[in-house]
Amino acid sequence: MKEKLHQIKLKYRGKKMAPAFNAIHTFLYSPNETTHSGSHVRSADDLKRTMNTVILALVPCLLFGMFNAGYQHYSAINGFPAEFSLFEHFLTWDNFWLGAITVLPIVVVSYGVGLAIEFIFAVIKGHEVEEGYLVTGMLVPLIVPVDTPLWMLAVAVAFGVVIGKEVFGGTGMNILNPALTIRAFLFFAYPTWMSGDQVWVHGAVERTGTADAISGETVLGYLAQGSTEFAYSLSDMFYGFIPGSVGETSTLLILLGGLFLVFSKIASWRIMLSAVIGSLAMGLIFNGIVAAEWIPVYSKFYGLMSFEYWQHLLVGGLAFGIVFMATDPVTGSQTNRGKWIYGFLIGFMSVMIRVFNPGYPEGVFLAILLMNVFAPTIDHYVVRGNIKRRMKRLKTATIHPKVTDGAEALKTETV
Amino acid sequence: MSKDIRIKKGLNINLIGAAEQTTSKAVLSNVYALNLDDFHGITPKMLLKQGAEVKAGEPLFYNKSKENMLFVSPVSGELVEIVRGARRKILTLKILADKTQEYVEHQKLDIAGADAESIKAFLLESGGWPFIKQRPYDIIADPEATPKAIFISGYTTAPLAANADYVLDGKETELQAAITALVKLTPGQVHVSVGKSNTSPLEKLDGITLHKVSGPHPAGLVGTQINKIDPINKGEVIWTVSPQDLIILGELLLTGRFNAERTIALAGSIVKDPKYYTTKIGTEISTFLYASGVSQDKFRLINGDVLTGSKTNPEGHLGFYNNTVTAIPEGDDYEFFGWNKPVFNKISSTRALTFSWMQPNKKYDLDTNTNGEHRAFVVTGRYEDVFPLDIYPLQLLKACMVKDLDEMEQLGLYEVAPEDFSLTEFICISKQPHQQIIREGLDLLHQEIG
């Protein structure tokens, strides 16, 4: 098989379809390319391995999301179990089966549409198929509501990959995170579908208006309506037994994934840490406003503002965004100092947008997209700092004139 | 006076096949050759015709833009072939060596009494000048410039490279002569850096500013030391000499003879008996390679160390500046699911199912496989971990790629040589050719700004 594929590769070298074939070939076998100049040996990591590591970190979230899809659906119909037991109520085949038939199609559509576009672009432009979409394709199913219609998803993925990435030149060149571009497209193109209290639990939409109607309200949704009475305890929020987008609910598994990414040195701990600090800071400010009684209890912001500052990290997509989206190296800040600023502002803005935008009580994706746009500016100023240091040094430079310079100067003087 | 420099950022690449510290004499080569690619940025003008008889130390060609800069023959014999490439560019000069070597005898120089001009003139005429390189641009030094300092790194950190302490051993007289001359060429200091071990013959020399360097590669690269000791600003010039070339310079000054003899390390996992050889510049590599033996037929032979050397073959010749020849396995094979399997036998700067971080002292047998395909820059923050210079490596590389002269200048291109980017190239996840990018950037800047 190895030999056969090698023969085919040689045969199609330079042909139009070569990138498509090579993409599959390099998926099976890491290529036989050797170094030509410069460093004759290279380290073991490549982009595929990097992307694969992120996917590994996402798998627990996906699996949990499948179980949770079923759990939320059945609990909404039958009521939440009084005595919750992980194995009896959550990790059941019923839950998994329902999760599988609702979530897996989203995964298939996301990868199918996205990779198809990547292949088409690679063949047209004659470059290799790059690995960026491997992660994007995995992120997309995890950040959309479980009942997102597949055709909407397909349209959004096509938009996100083409406008968000390929028009800029493909992986490594994009300004906005493609997964969040897809999410933003869904939200702004189909706002009535993508927000509200129905779409978060499977079956809630189609039951609306019938006698069997169930609620699919998220914690943030309750808070935005000024209600602090919901059935979810803090541990529910931490472990993730709450409604929400497929993969964003379990703060525990996101935390583990984040630790794995930091340990494997794939994602930036600076961005993660500073984003957490940023969100806590904004949360504390809002708590302070409430404590100082600057806003009345009947204010429409009261519910979210009075929400305990650190609990912001447990609900909605904040944790997921910080760990998996803000750390995207292409669209984030590229300098280490810039990463601190970038991360902090993401956390800060996320909570701010969340509180001040009760129509859609989730600000993470907007905050990250906004900071994506500002990341080059942050980097610019960080790099300027380095340049300034160099310019300062220049003032004390010891520049000796060339031997001939002196001679020429002398010549002109004598003439 | 001794100052300590501790480098924290970096990565030691431990490879199998380090040269054992015993030296043999390599058999004499029939044909010696100068590879003109070694002299970057020089346009050669031949002084001799094919078939001419030369003595060792006799000029073969000069630099077209600096006519007094002469390049000499390492041995005496007959100039048998001038190998030319496209557009008649001279690639290699081959000299068939005589049985008995005759040297051009230069007038000995009274080093202690000589001034800078006479030392320069002597080195230019006798062929010793090309050993002095300059930054910015990483080219042979411009004799008309006055450097603000001269740097010599006697600390070896590059993988499998010849250990400077060992090859310099017993050459104190020559080293001192060369240093005494170099001190006169700069109004500033001559910075010499050595390892912490106190075994370097360079330590006891007079007239130098000694620095003790410790830390992982690239602590031994002269660029790292310049950046930590006395960074280059726009308009400033720094000269560098590699320590093994000081021996040739010293002997030239003391005896008036250009003796191209050099102790080199033959290393790499392919070599059966890796050790040191005394041989001459331009010697055919097979003269010592097969004395040590190779364990397989297909391998990559490198003129230099694995990070900065150039590709060659057993019929190739020892480079003008190299004191290391490395042979490692070629890696032109496919690996099934190579991109997601856990990796135990390769070095990695991450921990993404790669386990080299668990055994930092383990020695590896790396081959020339790129371990992945060329991609656009994606990952950020990785280069900074192995790049101790106060420079933003990714931003500088991008500035070079888009040929933005202002950015290149401001981000510190004057301070670096391609070899400073060898380690970032090694760990690059996108498999970009960093050293080539920097080389092209330097050439462009040199051409535009001069």
Interface residues (C-beta under 8 A of the other chain):
Chain A: K2 L5 H6 T26 F27 L28 Y29 S30 P31 N32 E33 T34 T35 H36 S37 G38 S39 H40 V41 R42 S43 A44 D45 D46 L47 K48 R49 T50 N52 T53 E128 E130 E131 G132 G169 G170 T171 G172 M173 F263 S264 K265 I266 S268 R270 P329 V330 G332 S333 Q334 T335 N336 K339 D379 V383 N386 I387 R389 R390 M391 R393 L394 A397 T398 I399 H400 P401 K402 V403 T404
Chain B: I13 L15 D142 P143 E144 A145 T146 P147 K148 P159 P187 G188 P231 N233 K234 G235 E236 V237 R300 I302 V306 L307 T308 G309 S310 K311 T326 I328 E330 G331 D332 D333 Y334 E335 F336 F337 G338 W339 N340 V343 K346 I347 S348 S349 T350 R351 A352 L353 T354 S356 L366 D367 T368 N369 T370 N371 G372 E373 H374 R375 A376 F377 V378 V379 T380 G381 R382 E384 D390 I391 Y392 L394 Q395 Q410 L411 G412 P418 S422 E425 F426 I427 C428 I429 S430 K431 P433 H434 Q435 Q436
